[in-house]
C-alpha cells in the first residue's frame, strides 16, 4: 500500500522535477522564462474520483481563460493518487481533451500529459525517450497555445528539442534520472 503524501511533499517533488529536469536539463527550453517570472501555477488535486478531478480541471481551465498570461501563463494540475496506472491515465486524456472542447478552448489551451510510468506507444520499455514525459506524479500541463506559439517562434527549429532531449536522457540513464529527481 502506498503511503499518502502531503500537498507540500507533492509540490516539493514537482518543483524539484521542474527545476532539475525540465529546466535544469533544458528538456523544455520555454519553461525557465515563465517559471522564473512565477507564472507557473502548481495545483494539487485531492479529488477522490474522476468526476471530482474533472471539476478541478474545469476550474483550472476557467482560471486560465479568465486570468492574464502575465499572472498565470501555464498550470500543472497534479494528482498524487488517482492515476497509479499509466494506461488508465492515458485513456483519461481523451476525456480531458473533450473538456477543452466543452469549454471552447480547443486551439486556445492544450494539455500535455506527464506521469511517472509514461511510455510512448511502440517504443521499447527501456527507451529513455519515455523520460521526456515522466514526472513524480500524474500531471496535466495546461498550456496556452498563444504563449507556446510565441516561444516556438522565438526558438526556431523545434524539431531539435526532442532529438536533443533523447540524447541528454540517454547519457543520463535511468540511475542518473533517479538521482536527479530524488536529490
C-alpha positions in Angstrom: 0.0 0.0 0.0 1.2 3.5 -0.9 1.8 6.0 1.9 -0.2 9.2 1.4 1.9 12.2 0.7 1.1 15.7 1.8 0.4 18.5 -0.7 3.7 20.1 0.4 5.6 16.9 -0.5 3.8 16.7 -3.9 4.6 20.4 -4.6 8.2 20.0 -3.5 8.8 16.9 -5.7 7.1 18.7 -8.6 9.2 21.8 -8.2 12.4 19.6 -7.9 11.4 17.9 -11.2 10.7 21.2 -12.9 13.9 22.8 -11.7 16.3 19.8 -12.0 14.9 18.0 -15.1 12.6 20.2 -17.1 14.6 23.4 -16.7 18.0 22.0 -15.4 18.3 19.6 -18.3 16.6 22.1 -20.6 14.0 19.5 -21.6 11.7 22.3 -22.3 13.5 25.5 -23.4 10.4 27.5 -22.9 9.9 26.6 -19.2 12.5 28.7 -17.5 11.2 32.1 -18.5 7.7 31.6 -17.2 9.0 29.7 -14.1 11.3 32.5 -13.0 8.5 35.1 -13.5 6.3 33.0 -11.2 3.8 32.4 -13.9 3.5 28.7 -13.5 0.6 27.6 -11.3 1.1 24.3 -9.4 -2.1 22.8 -8.2 -2.5 19.5 -6.2 -5.9 17.8 -6.7 -7.2 15.7 -3.9 -10.3 14.5 -5.9 -11.4 11.1 -4.8 -12.9 10.1 -8.2 -12.7 11.1 -11.8 -15.8 13.3 -11.7 -14.3 15.5 -8.9 -11.0 15.6 -10.8 -12.9 16.8 -13.9 -14.3 19.6 -11.7 -10.7 20.5 -10.7 -9.8 20.5 -14.4 -12.8 22.7 -15.2 -11.8 25.2 -12.5 -8.2 25.4 -13.7 -9.2 25.8 -17.4 -11.6 28.6 -16.4 -8.9 30.3 -14.3 -6.5 30.2 -17.3 -9.3 31.5 -19.6 -10.0 34.5 -17.3 -6.6 35.3 -16.0 -4.0 37.3 -18.0 -1.0 35.3 -19.1 1.3 37.8 -17.3 -0.2 36.5 -14.0 -0.6 32.8 -14.8 0.8 31.5 -18.0 0.5 27.8 -17.5 -0.8 25.4 -14.9 0.4 22.0 -13.7 -2.6 20.1 -12.3 -1.1 17.2 -10.2 -2.9 14.3 -8.7 -0.7 12.1 -6.5 -3.0 9.1 -6.1 -5.9 8.9 -8.7 -3.9 7.5 -11.6 -1.4 5.0 -10.4 -1.7 3.1 -13.7 -0.3 4.9 -16.8 -2.8 3.3 -19.2 -5.8 4.5 -17.2 -4.2 8.0 -17.1 -3.6 7.8 -20.9 -7.2 6.8 -21.6 -8.4 9.7 -19.4 -6.6 12.1 -21.7 -9.4 11.6 -24.3 -11.9 12.8 -21.7 -9.6 15.8 -20.8 -9.5 16.8 -24.5 -13.3 16.6 -24.6 -13.3 19.1 -21.6 -11.3 21.5 -23.7 -14.0 21.3 -26.4 -16.8 21.8 -23.8 -15.0 25.0 -22.6 -14.5 26.1 -26.2 -10.8 26.2 -25.5 -9.7 23.9 -28.4 -6.8 25.8 -30.1 -6.5 28.1 -27.1 -5.2 25.7 -24.4 -3.6 22.3 -24.9 -3.0 19.6 -22.4 0.4 17.8 -22.2 0.5 14.6 -20.1 3.2 13.7 -17.6 3.3 10.5 -15.5 5.8 8.5 -13.5 5.2 5.5 -15.8 4.8 7.4 -19.1 5.6 5.3 -22.2 5.3 6.2 -25.8 3.4 3.6 -27.8 5.7 1.5 -30.0 8.8 2.3 -28.0 10.9 -0.3 -26.2 10.1 -0.3 -22.4 13.7 0.7 -21.5 13.9 3.5 -24.0 15.0 6.8 -22.3 12.6 8.7 -24.6 9.8 7.9 -22.1 11.5 10.1 -19.5 10.8 13.3 -21.5 7.2 12.9 -20.2 7.9 11.3 -16.8 7.1 13.3 -13.7 7.0 12.4 -10.0 3.2 12.3 -10.1 0.5 12.2 -12.8 0.2 15.7 -14.1 -1.8 17.6 -16.7 0.1 20.5 -18.1 -2.3 23.1 -19.3 -0.5 25.3 -21.8 -1.7 28.5 -23.5 -1.4 27.9 -27.3 -0.6 31.6 -27.8 2.3 31.5 -25.3 3.6 28.3 -26.9 3.4 29.8 -30.4 5.4 32.9 -29.3 8.0 30.7 -27.6 8.3 28.4 -30.7 8.6 31.5 -33.0 11.5 32.9 -31.0 13.2 29.5 -30.6 13.3 28.4 -34.3 13.6 24.8 -35.3 11.8 22.9 -32.5 12.4 19.5 -34.1 15.9 19.6 -32.5 14.4 19.7 -29.0 13.1 16.2 -28.9 16.2 14.8 -30.5 18.4 16.7 -28.1 16.3 15.6 -25.1 16.7 11.9 -26.1 20.5 12.3 -26.3 20.7 14.1 -22.9 18.5 11.4 -21.3 20.4 8.5 -22.8 23.6 9.9 -21.4 21.9 10.5 -18.1 20.5 6.9 -17.9 17.8 5.6 -15.5 20.1 5.8 -12.5 21.1 9.4 -13.3 17.4 10.3 -13.7 16.6 8.8 -10.3 19.4 10.7 -8.6 18.3 13.9 -10.3 14.7 14.0 -9.3 15.2 12.4 -5.9 18.1 14.6 -4.8 
